[in-house]
Amino acid sequence: MSDSSVRQAFDALIGLDRTLFCALNAIHAPWADPIFWLLTQFGQGWLSGGLLLAGIMLRTPKVGRRRVIGICLAAMTAGGLTGQVLKRAVGRYRPARYFDDPAAAIAGFQVHVVGPVLRHNSFPSGHAIAAFCAATLAVIFLGKRFWPAFLVAAAVAYSRIYVGAHFPLDVIASAALGTGIALAIGLPLKAIDKGGENV
């Protein structure tokens, strides 16, 4: 594939991302704003990680609990650091800043923002990374019955679009990144931990 073809495909993806953001962000209501603002807080690493650790404290045997907590803290920390590095490396504008540009502005559309107006480092979404990383770790260490954690994580990811903080591509990629980091760290270390117990 030629460089021009790659560029065209990338531009088409960004165009689709922008169009999807406009369609989703335009769906809002005054009564829903505080709900989504509260929901988006669950993507804070300290909160999603804290809820995960609370579940571990309540649902895992005392023997080996420290190791599980250590693994989860390592995965959540890795997710947070990865997100921060990528934010600075990519340097994508937030929707509010992006649509300020006359060349990108769409007639009749104004970004609906709930909370502070963020302008820089849109990709990836740290909230989505943290939420999906925590959800994946919950399923790995607490059991498949905790799969609804992914519904909460998806709601957190959508809330980032609702409050005007991220484009859809930001949260989709971040969901995959958070899940991948949790799997890459959680599954092998859980297997090693089980192997050590059987020796």
Buried (B, 14 or more C-beta within 10 A) or exposed (E): EEEEEEEEEEEEEEEEBBEBBBEBBEEBEEEEBEEBBEBBBBBBBEBBBEBBBEBBEEBBEEEEBEBBBEBBBBBBBBBBEBBBEBBEEEEBBBBBBBBEEEEEEEEEEEBBBBEEEBEEBBBBBBBBBBBBBBBBBBBBBBEEEBEEBBEBBBBBBBBBBBBBBBBBBBBBBBBBBBBBBBBEBBEEBBEEBEEEEEE
